[in-house]
Amino acid sequence: MANKQYFKKRRQQKAEELARKKATRNSQAVFLIVTEGEETEPRYFKALRKDLALAVGQVDIFGFGYTPKRLVEQAIKKAQKDHYDQIFCVFDRDAHPHFEAAFRLAKRSRKPVHVIASTPCFEIWYLLHFTYTTKSYHPKEKHSPCDCLICDLKTYLPNYAKSEEHLYQKLKNHRETAKKHAAQLKT
């Protein structure tokens, strides 16, 4: 009798082992960040991802170098192909002719697309690590608004260059200050 129960239990265990496993999804959210800049922004976000010990598959970062509208289109297309819980498009205000169209396109997307527009350029985020400013940057002589902002940034980072490899390391200890300053700009 004990022998029958043993074999019955063993058959049941084998059936459970052979049964199709339920699909499970990693409980961590998966993010997509696409940027207008091909170097500056992706380098910053990749260093941040590494500093926060986030996996590459958890936060995907692409610097496309597209106009804002095309960047949002690309993000939506990529999101349809791959699964992302959150999508962020980061681009500069500049003088893009279809700037507002990018916002409308993001708003109409089935999956929420968060648009982060830097005025005048991404380097405003770097500057906010050191100081709060509401300064309006305008072209001056042969300098773009971004060039003028970078002049102010060089007060704090005298050797700043867009292609600087380890810039994040110089900024990371000031990240909370930057977040506080950015929140002040929103109000």
Phi and psi in degrees as a GROMACS rama.xvg file:
@    title "Ramachandran Plot"
@    xaxis  label "Phi"
@    yaxis  label "Psi"
@TYPE xy
-61.617  -32.9389  ALA-2
-64.341  -42.4694  ASN-3
-62.3408  -44.3855  LYS-4
-63.2419  -39.7899  GLN-5
-61.0126  -48.4485  TYR-6
-67.744  -36.0177  PHE-7
-63.8892  -44.8022  LYS-8
-63.9623  -40.3995  LYS-9
-65.0984  -41.7874  ARG-10
-62.102  -40.4496  ARG-11
-64.581  -42.1908  GLN-12
-63.2078  -42.0598  GLN-13
-63.0328  -42.6744  LYS-14
-61.2084  -41.0806  ALA-15
-65.5595  -38.8998  GLU-16
-66.2694  -35.2612  GLU-17
-85.8141  -16.0093  LEU-18
-63.0733  149.171  ALA-19
-63.2636  132.047  ARG-20
-77.2712  144.738  LYS-21
-70.1883  143.109  LYS-22
-68.2614  131.973  ALA-23
-122.089  145.893  THR-24
-116.973  139.231  ARG-25
-56.0659  131.718  ASN-26
-75.7738  -9.17455  SER-27
-81.9426  140.881  GLN-28
-68.858  151.322  ALA-29
-116.095  127.587  VAL-30
-113.364  146.56  PHE-31
-120.47  127.197  LEU-32
-121.776  118.497  ILE-33
-115.972  138.508  VAL-34
-126.789  152.809  THR-35
-67.8403  -43.5033  GLU-36
-72.6293  143.563  GLY-37
-91.9045  -18.0288  GLU-38
-125.578  -57.2939  GLU-39
-56.3053  -58.0796  THR-40
-67.104  -49.0662  GLU-41
-59.2695  -38.3834  PRO-42
-61.4755  -43.4981  ARG-43
-63.1407  -50.2277  TYR-44
-66.0016  -35.6019  PHE-45
-67.0762  -39.6785  LYS-46
-66.7726  -39.1359  ALA-47
-62.9397  -45.1788  LEU-48
-57.2771  -44.7606  ARG-49
-65.3624  -44.0351  LYS-50
-61.592  -35.9088  ASP-51
-86.5709  2.65321  LEU-52
57.2334  42.7295  ALA-53
-95.6987  143.129  LEU-54
-74.2499  153.218  ALA-55
-58.5715  -43.2725  VAL-56
-69.9445  -15.3749  GLY-57
-84.7641  -33.4282  GLN-58
-135.012  105.389  VAL-59
-94.8701  134.004  ASP-60
-127.549  127.737  ILE-61
-133.892  129.86  PHE-62
-103.973  104.093  GLY-63
-91.1455  -29.2531  PHE-64
75.887  24.8825  GLY-65
-96.0827  167.998  TYR-66
-68.4197  160.675  THR-67
-54.2131  -46.398  PRO-68
-62.4818  -45.884  LYS-69
-66.3722  -34.0638  ARG-70
-63.3872  -44.7299  LEU-71
-64.493  -42.7735  VAL-72
-57.8237  -44.8704  GLU-73
-64.0846  -41.5818  GLN-74
-62.8693  -43.7131  ALA-75
-63.7376  -44.3242  ILE-76
-60.5433  -45.5397  LYS-77
-65.07  -38.3964  LYS-78
-67.6007  -31.2473  ALA-79
-71.3533  -34.0766  GLN-80
-77.358  -43.8298  LYS-81
-114.321  161.263  ASP-82
-93.0302  122.447  HIS-83
-132.468  137.498  TYR-84
-81.6376  -34.381  ASP-85
-135.594  138.345  GLN-86
-125.251  129.76  ILE-87
-124.444  132.363  PHE-88
-114.563  122.825  CYS-89
-116.166  120.697  VAL-90
-150.436  163.439  PHE-91
-85.9761  155.619  ASP-92
-67.8798  -49.9885  ARG-93
37.5331  -148.047  ASP-94
-120.666  42.9332  ALA-95
-68.3543  131.384  HIS-96
-69.3321  -26.482  PRO-97
-112.178  32.0242  HIS-98
-57.3105  -51.8559  PHE-99
-66.4451  -31.8857  GLU-100
-62.5876  -33.3691  ALA-101
-63.0339  -41.3026  ALA-102
-65.7426  -43.2753  PHE-103
-62.7503  -43.1383  ARG-104
-62.2353  -43.2133  LEU-105
-62.8859  -39.8029  ALA-106
-67.3836  -34.2553  LYS-107
-80.961  -12.9322  ARG-108
-62.1092  141.782  SER-109
-61.9368  -41.8801  ARG-110
-95.7664  133.155  LYS-111
-59.5296  129.231  PRO-112
-114.889  118.767  VAL-113
-90.4721  121.801  HIS-114
-98.8312  128.197  VAL-115
-120.472  105.108  ILE-116
-104.346  126.132  ALA-117
-95.3381  129.498  SER-118
-118.023  117.85  THR-119
-85.516  -20.6819  PRO-120
-154.385  171.252  CYS-121
-57.1424  -29.316  PHE-122
-61.5864  -15.0288  GLU-123
-60.7165  -35.351  ILE-124
-62.4409  -41.274  TRP-125
-63.9436  -44.5947  TYR-126
-61.4455  -37.5916  LEU-127
-65.4035  -15.22  LEU-128
-68.0524  -20.6606  HIS-129
-115.563  -31.1627  PHE-130
-153.473  153.138  THR-131
-89.2694  135.501  TYR-132
-147.529  144.191  THR-133
-118.39  14.1778  THR-134
-56.7316  136.409  LYS-135
-94.0413  119.111  SER-136
-94.2269  129.874  TYR-137
-129.086  158.353  HIS-138
-61.5343  140.687  PRO-139
-134.176  117.756  LYS-140
52.4554  -116.508  GLU-141
-98.1481  12.6078  LYS-142
-104.64  135.426  HIS-143
-76.0015  166.72  SER-144
-56.2543  -37.7004  PRO-145
-66.1808  -40.0901  CYS-146
-59.0853  -41.1237  ASP-147
-65.545  -40.6673  CYS-148
-64.1133  -42.4469  LEU-149
-61.5502  -33.1832  ILE-150
-59.8501  -42.2645  CYS-151
-67.2566  -39.3989  ASP-152
-61.5633  -35.3521  LEU-153
-68.5346  -10.6023  LYS-154
-63.3804  -35.2168  THR-155
-100.39  -29.8155  TYR-156
-128.143  79.3369  LEU-157
-55.8496  -29.1546  PRO-158
-102.364  21.0056  ASN-159
-57.5019  135.713  TYR-160
-143.316  141.609  ALA-161
-54.26  -32.2207  LYS-162
-91.7669  11.5836  SER-163
-61.1267  126.121  GLU-164
-68.3511  -46.7385  GLU-165
-110.671  34.7892  HIS-166
-62.9867  -40.3243  LEU-167
-54.569  -40.2422  TYR-168
-60.5535  -33.8338  GLN-169
-75.5104  -22.8597  LYS-170
-98.5947  -26.3622  LEU-171
-58.5462  -32.559  LYS-172
-73.4086  -8.47158  ASN-173
-110.254  9.89699  HIS-174
-61.454  -40.7172  ARG-175
-63.9215  -37.6317  GLU-176
-62.7402  -44.3691  THR-177
-61.5919  -41.6588  ALA-178
-63.7285  -40.7847  LYS-179
-63.9548  -45.1736  LYS-180
-65.1179  -39.6158  HIS-181
-65.1357  -38.9963  ALA-182
-63.3224  -36.8144  ALA-183
-64.9189  -35.9827  GLN-184
-65.7148  -30.9986  LEU-185
-69.0151  -29.6923  LYS-186
